[in-house]
Amino acid sequence: MDRQTLKAAAVLVCALAWAGCNGGAREPVRLDLTGVEPTADVSDLAAVLDEAVDAAGRVVPQRLAKVSARLDAQLRRMALAGPTSRPELFPTYGDRWAFWYNARAGWSIKLAELAGFPRRVPPAAMRARQFDLDGRKLSLEGIDEILLAEARRTGDFRLAACAPGVTVDCASLPKTPCAAADFAARMDEALSRLVLDERRFVLAVDERQVRVPPMLWDCRDLVAREYRRRTGSGDASFTTALSVHLSRLARRRLAQGIGYVAVGAALRGELVLPGRKVFMPGKVGRVELP
């Protein structure tokens, strides 16, 4: 059996194990909400992101273990208090959408923790598993539908494109919770970081393709519409239309794909985790392996 076949078999075994241990992720995550006070406080999430997320926006499982109880405490509060269940706690537009970003970040980390942080999970399983949020049962897929609906209503595609999570299929995790005051600026920054992320936003040289993450690809018509509104110009390629929203560094990377065809990436379900660090001959310090 060659290495590629062995790798495929290992992925299948992991997928079967995930399905077996989690009932195909059909069982919702149950939280004990006894004594929980509804509040918009995100101090526990702040502690989790600060401790367990590295500078590249990746969750570090060993660090998360130190603050796992605080993550649970945050998710219990979010289960009862959200823009629908307690609108008085989220009075502004920024308050409401910061909630959904923070909830997606927190639950993405929690679902990966419950799965045991495998390198790959069946995408539909992780996205479809339900949990308590905003006074109802939701899932990551449900949060994404809320974000996409608002993006289409307002034309602001960044709302959906920059939704954070632990997999390559969405934007990277933040180091601090989103807040109403800086929500728009945070989305701008997250969009550029997404384009600069080689695992999430792929320039496939051999195929001459730009492989666009699913949520951003779902917004491609909005990207084109916003480009026409800004420039008064007619048709433009997806990469040209996207480039006007990016930092100089992100535009430079996007320019490497000039002439490439933009395509939507399939959901991959790969968790973006730090690699194992080893000492390599001729290298200073330890080198991180993929």
C-alpha positions as CSV (number, residue, x, y, z in Angstrom):
1,M,0.0,0.0,0.0
2,D,1.5,3.3,-1.1
3,R,1.7,6.5,1.1
4,Q,-1.2,8.2,-0.6
5,T,-3.4,5.2,-0.1
6,L,-2.4,5.0,3.5
7,K,-3.2,8.7,4.0
8,A,-6.6,8.3,2.4
9,A,-7.4,5.4,4.6
10,A,-6.3,7.3,7.7
11,V,-8.7,10.2,6.8
12,L,-11.5,7.7,6.3
13,V,-10.9,6.1,9.7
14,C,-10.9,9.6,11.3
15,A,-14.2,10.4,9.6
16,L,-15.8,7.2,10.7
17,A,-14.6,7.7,14.3
18,W,-16.0,11.2,14.3
19,A,-19.4,9.9,13.0
20,G,-19.4,7.0,15.5
21,C,-18.4,9.1,18.5
22,N,-20.8,11.9,17.8
23,G,-23.8,10.0,16.2
24,G,-22.9,11.7,12.9
25,A,-23.0,15.0,14.8
26,R,-26.8,14.7,15.0
27,E,-26.8,15.1,18.8
28,P,-26.9,18.7,19.9
29,V,-24.4,20.0,22.4
30,R,-26.2,20.4,25.7
31,L,-25.3,23.1,28.1
32,D,-26.3,23.4,31.8
33,L,-27.9,26.8,31.9
34,T,-28.9,26.6,35.6
35,G,-28.3,29.9,37.3
36,V,-26.8,31.7,34.2
37,E,-27.5,35.4,34.1
38,P,-28.2,36.9,30.6
39,T,-25.4,39.4,29.8
40,A,-23.5,40.8,26.9
41,D,-20.2,40.4,28.7
42,V,-17.4,38.7,26.7
43,S,-14.6,38.8,29.2
44,D,-14.4,35.0,29.3
45,L,-14.1,34.8,25.5
46,A,-11.4,37.5,25.7
47,A,-9.4,35.3,28.1
48,V,-9.9,32.3,25.8
49,L,-8.8,34.0,22.6
50,D,-5.8,35.7,24.4
51,E,-4.6,32.4,25.8
52,A,-5.5,29.8,23.2
53,V,-5.2,31.6,19.8
54,D,-1.8,32.3,18.4
55,A,-0.6,35.2,16.3
56,A,-1.6,33.4,13.1
57,G,-5.2,33.0,14.3
58,R,-4.9,29.3,15.1
59,V,-6.2,27.6,18.2
60,V,-3.6,25.8,20.3
61,P,-5.2,22.8,21.9
62,Q,-2.7,22.6,24.8
63,R,-3.4,26.2,25.7
64,L,-7.1,25.9,25.4
65,A,-7.1,23.2,28.1
66,K,-6.2,25.9,30.6
67,V,-9.2,28.1,29.8
68,S,-11.8,25.5,28.6
69,A,-14.0,26.2,31.6
70,R,-14.1,29.9,30.7
71,L,-15.1,29.1,27.1
72,D,-18.0,27.0,28.5
73,A,-19.0,29.9,30.8
74,Q,-19.0,32.3,27.8
75,L,-21.1,29.9,25.7
76,R,-23.6,29.5,28.4
77,R,-24.2,33.3,28.6
78,M,-24.5,33.5,24.8
79,A,-27.1,30.7,24.9
80,L,-29.5,33.0,26.8
81,A,-28.4,36.5,25.7
82,G,-28.3,37.4,22.0
83,P,-29.7,40.0,19.6
84,T,-33.0,38.1,19.3
85,S,-33.6,36.8,22.8
86,R,-32.4,40.0,24.6
87,P,-32.3,42.8,22.1
88,E,-31.9,45.4,24.9
89,L,-28.4,44.1,25.6
90,F,-27.4,44.7,21.9
91,P,-28.8,48.1,21.1
92,T,-26.6,49.0,18.1
93,Y,-26.0,47.5,14.7
94,G,-22.3,46.9,15.6
95,D,-23.3,45.2,18.9
96,R,-25.6,42.7,17.1
97,W,-23.1,41.7,14.4
98,A,-20.2,41.6,16.8
99,F,-22.2,39.0,18.8
100,W,-22.6,36.7,15.8
101,Y,-18.8,36.9,15.1
102,N,-17.9,36.2,18.7
103,A,-20.4,33.4,18.9
104,R,-19.1,31.8,15.7
105,A,-15.5,32.0,17.0
106,G,-16.4,30.5,20.4
107,W,-18.5,27.7,19.0
108,S,-16.0,26.8,16.3
109,I,-13.4,26.3,19.0
110,K,-15.8,24.3,21.2
111,L,-16.9,21.9,18.4
112,A,-13.2,21.3,17.5
113,E,-12.5,20.6,21.2
114,L,-15.4,18.1,21.4
115,A,-14.0,16.3,18.4
116,G,-10.6,16.0,19.9
117,F,-8.9,18.4,17.5
118,P,-8.4,16.0,14.6
119,R,-6.6,17.4,11.6
120,R,-9.7,16.9,9.4
121,V,-13.4,16.5,10.2
122,P,-16.3,15.9,7.8
123,P,-17.3,19.5,7.0
124,A,-21.0,18.9,7.1
125,A,-20.8,17.2,10.5
126,M,-19.1,20.1,12.3
127,R,-21.2,22.7,10.6
128,A,-24.5,21.0,11.2
129,R,-24.2,20.1,14.9
130,Q,-26.6,22.2,16.9
131,F,-26.1,24.1,20.2
132,D,-27.9,26.6,22.4
133,L,-27.4,30.2,21.2
134,D,-29.5,33.4,21.4
135,G,-32.4,31.5,23.0
136,R,-32.7,28.9,20.3
137,K,-31.0,25.9,18.7
138,L,-28.5,27.0,16.0
139,S,-25.4,25.6,14.3
140,L,-22.3,27.1,12.6
141,E,-24.2,26.6,9.3
142,G,-27.2,28.5,10.8
143,I,-24.9,31.4,11.9
144,D,-23.5,31.5,8.4
145,E,-27.0,31.8,6.9
146,I,-27.7,34.7,9.2
147,L,-24.5,36.4,8.1
148,L,-25.1,35.7,4.4
149,A,-28.6,37.1,4.6
150,E,-27.4,40.3,6.2
151,A,-24.6,40.6,3.6
152,R,-27.1,40.3,0.8
153,R,-29.5,42.8,2.4
154,T,-26.8,45.4,2.9
155,G,-24.4,44.6,0.1
156,D,-21.6,44.4,2.7
157,F,-20.1,41.1,1.7
158,R,-17.4,41.3,4.4
159,L,-20.1,40.3,7.0
160,A,-20.2,36.8,5.6
161,A,-16.7,36.5,4.0
162,C,-14.8,37.2,7.3
163,A,-16.8,34.9,9.6
164,P,-14.1,33.4,11.9
165,G,-13.4,29.7,12.7
166,V,-10.9,26.9,13.2
167,T,-11.1,25.4,9.7
168,V,-9.6,26.5,6.3
169,D,-13.2,27.1,5.1
170,C,-13.5,30.4,6.9
171,A,-11.4,33.4,8.1
172,S,-8.9,32.9,10.9
173,L,-9.7,33.3,14.6
174,P,-9.2,36.8,16.2
175,K,-7.0,37.4,19.2
176,T,-9.6,39.5,20.9
177,P,-13.4,39.6,20.7
178,C,-15.2,41.8,18.3
179,A,-16.8,45.0,19.7
180,A,-19.2,47.4,18.2
181,A,-16.7,50.3,18.2
182,D,-14.2,48.7,15.8
183,F,-16.4,46.1,14.0
184,A,-16.0,47.7,10.5
185,A,-12.2,48.1,10.9
186,R,-11.9,44.5,12.1
187,M,-13.7,43.2,9.0
188,D,-11.4,45.1,6.8
189,E,-8.4,43.7,8.5
190,A,-9.9,40.2,8.5
191,L,-10.5,40.3,4.8
192,S,-6.9,41.2,4.0
193,R,-5.7,38.5,6.4
194,L,-7.9,35.9,4.6
195,V,-6.3,36.7,1.3
196,L,-2.8,36.5,2.8
197,D,-3.5,33.1,4.3
198,E,-2.0,30.5,1.9
199,R,-4.0,27.6,3.3
200,R,-7.4,29.4,3.1
201,F,-7.0,31.5,0.0
202,V,-5.1,29.3,-2.4
203,L,-3.2,30.4,-5.5
204,A,-2.9,27.1,-7.4
205,V,0.1,27.7,-9.8
206,D,-0.1,24.4,-11.8
207,E,-3.9,24.8,-12.5
208,R,-3.6,28.6,-12.7
209,Q,-6.6,29.0,-10.3
210,V,-7.5,31.3,-7.4
211,R,-9.4,29.0,-5.0
212,V,-11.7,31.2,-3.0
213,P,-13.0,30.2,0.4
214,P,-16.7,29.1,0.3
215,M,-18.2,32.1,2.2
216,L,-16.4,34.6,0.2
217,W,-17.2,32.8,-3.0
218,D,-20.9,32.8,-2.1
219,C,-20.6,36.6,-2.1
220,R,-19.0,37.0,-5.5
221,D,-22.0,38.8,-7.0
222,L,-21.9,41.3,-4.1
223,V,-18.2,41.9,-4.6
224,A,-18.8,42.6,-8.3
225,R,-21.8,44.9,-7.5
226,E,-19.7,46.9,-4.9
227,Y,-16.9,47.3,-7.5
228,R,-19.3,48.7,-10.0
229,R,-20.8,51.1,-7.4
230,R,-17.4,52.3,-6.4
231,T,-15.8,52.7,-9.8
232,G,-18.7,53.1,-12.2
233,S,-17.0,50.5,-14.3
234,G,-18.5,47.5,-16.0
235,D,-17.4,44.0,-15.8
236,A,-14.2,43.1,-13.9
237,S,-12.7,39.8,-12.8
238,F,-13.4,38.6,-9.3
239,T,-9.8,39.3,-8.2
240,T,-9.9,42.9,-9.6
241,A,-13.2,43.6,-7.9
242,L,-11.9,42.2,-4.6
243,S,-8.6,44.0,-4.7
244,V,-10.1,47.5,-4.0
245,H,-11.0,46.3,-0.5
246,L,-7.5,45.0,0.5
247,S,-4.4,46.2,2.2
248,R,-1.3,46.9,0.0
249,L,0.3,43.6,1.1
250,A,-2.9,41.6,0.3
251,R,-3.2,43.2,-3.1
252,R,0.4,42.3,-3.8
253,R,-0.4,38.6,-3.1
254,L,-3.5,38.8,-5.2
255,A,-1.5,40.2,-8.1
256,Q,0.5,37.0,-8.2
257,G,-2.7,35.3,-9.5
258,I,-3.2,37.7,-12.5
259,G,-4.6,35.7,-15.4
260,Y,-5.7,32.9,-13.1
261,V,-9.3,31.7,-13.0
262,A,-11.2,32.3,-9.8
263,V,-13.1,29.2,-8.6
264,G,-14.9,28.4,-5.4
265,A,-13.1,26.1,-3.1
266,A,-15.0,23.0,-1.9
267,L,-15.5,22.6,1.9
268,R,-12.5,20.8,3.2
269,G,-13.0,20.5,6.9
270,E,-9.3,20.8,7.7
271,L,-8.5,22.3,11.1
272,V,-5.8,25.0,11.0
273,L,-3.6,24.0,14.0
274,P,0.0,24.7,14.8
275,G,2.3,22.0,13.5
276,R,4.8,20.0,15.5
277,K,8.1,21.9,16.1
278,V,11.4,20.0,15.6
279,F,15.0,20.9,15.5
280,M,16.4,20.7,11.9
281,P,20.0,20.6,10.8
282,G,21.3,24.0,9.8
283,K,18.3,25.9,11.2
284,V,18.2,28.2,14.2
285,G,15.7,27.1,16.8
286,R,12.8,24.7,16.0
287,V,11.0,24.5,12.7
288,E,7.3,24.0,12.6
289,L,6.2,21.0,10.4
290,P,2.9,21.1,8.6
